[in-house]
């Protein structure tokens, strides 16, 4: 009897461990778990200097790094180039939440959209 109980207990533990390690389905909208800030473009260069106007986690000036994967969109959601951004544009920036501790702090943009 003890062997059966031990076996069932072991089976339950293995099942729980397997369920915890199970891969999650990709989300329909990967933007839900991204961090977002609204900002005004101050300078355009290799990196974009912005002044954060609305964010739950950020304030002040940030340097925004664009990667090859960064999406840049106009107000209607159409893809545009970095050269279409201008100083004083208001933009919404999606990023992973990782912030490089420098002065000013730096983030890598996943997506930028004019607002």
C-alpha distance (Angstrom), angle and dihedral (degrees) to the residues before:
residue distance angle dihedral
X1 . . .
X2 3.81 . .
X3 3.83 90.0 .
X4 3.82 91.7 54.1
X5 3.83 92.5 49.4
X6 3.81 91.0 46.7
X7 3.81 90.4 48.8
X8 3.82 92.6 49.5
X9 3.81 91.0 47.3
X10 3.81 91.0 49.9
X11 3.81 91.0 47.0
X12 3.82 90.2 51.5
X13 3.80 92.2 50.3
X14 3.81 92.4 48.9
X15 3.81 90.6 48.8
X16 3.81 91.8 51.0
X17 3.81 91.9 48.0
X18 3.80 91.4 49.3
X19 3.80 91.6 49.4
X20 3.81 91.3 50.8
X21 3.82 91.3 52.4
X22 3.78 94.9 46.5
X23 3.81 114.0 124.6
X24 3.76 115.2 -111.0
X25 3.77 120.9 -126.8
X26 3.80 112.1 -107.9
X27 3.78 111.5 -99.6
X28 3.78 120.2 -110.5
X29 3.81 90.8 -126.5
X30 3.79 111.0 32.9
X31 3.83 88.5 -171.3
X32 3.79 93.7 76.9
X33 3.78 94.9 81.2
X34 3.78 95.3 40.3
X35 3.78 124.0 102.1
X36 3.80 115.9 -114.5
X37 3.77 134.2 -159.7
X38 3.78 133.3 177.1
X39 3.78 114.4 -142.4
X40 3.79 146.6 162.6
X41 3.80 117.9 -117.5
X42 3.81 109.8 -118.9
X43 3.82 102.4 171.4
X44 3.79 135.7 8.0
X45 3.78 121.2 -149.9
X46 3.77 137.1 109.5
X47 3.82 84.0 -37.9
X48 3.80 125.6 26.4
X49 3.80 118.2 -121.4
X50 3.80 111.5 -148.3
X51 3.79 137.2 177.5
X52 3.80 110.6 -136.7
X53 3.80 112.1 -127.9
X54 3.82 99.2 173.2
X55 3.79 131.7 16.1
X56 3.75 138.8 128.5
X57 3.82 92.3 -136.5
X58 3.81 109.6 20.7
X59 3.78 138.0 61.2
X60 3.77 137.2 167.3
X61 3.78 126.9 21.0
X62 3.81 123.2 -14.6
X63 3.77 133.5 -178.7
X64 3.79 110.4 -133.4
X65 3.79 118.1 -152.2
X66 3.80 118.3 -156.1
X67 3.79 119.6 -149.5
X68 3.79 128.2 -166.4
X69 3.81 87.0 -97.6
X70 3.82 95.5 53.5
X71 3.80 112.2 116.7
X72 3.80 115.1 -143.3
X73 3.80 115.2 -164.5
X74 3.79 137.7 179.5
X75 3.83 123.0 -130.4
X76 3.82 91.0 -81.4
X77 3.80 94.3 51.2
X78 3.81 96.2 -104.0
X79 3.79 117.2 142.3
X80 3.79 115.0 -104.5
X81 3.80 135.6 172.7
X82 3.78 128.4 -103.5
X83 3.81 87.3 -110.3
X84 3.84 87.9 65.0
X85 3.82 90.3 65.9
X86 3.80 117.2 91.6
X87 3.79 138.6 -169.5
X88 3.83 110.7 -85.2
X89 3.84 92.4 26.9
X90 3.78 112.8 139.9
X91 3.79 110.0 -133.3
X92 3.77 140.1 178.5
X93 3.81 112.8 -136.6
X94 3.80 126.0 -161.1
X95 3.81 117.3 -160.8
X96 3.81 138.2 163.7
X97 3.79 95.7 -106.6
X98 3.79 93.4 -106.5
X99 3.79 111.3 127.5
X100 3.79 124.3 -170.5
X101 3.78 107.8 -135.0
X102 3.77 102.2 -127.3
X103 3.77 134.6 115.7
X104 2.97 104.5 -67.2
X105 3.81 99.0 18.8
X106 3.81 115.6 -114.8
X107 3.79 131.6 -141.0
X108 3.79 133.9 -179.2
X109 3.80 110.3 -124.7
X110 3.78 118.0 -132.6
X111 3.80 91.5 -175.2
X112 3.80 137.0 -0.7
X113 3.79 123.9 -165.7
X114 3.78 129.5 -179.3
X115 3.81 113.0 -122.1
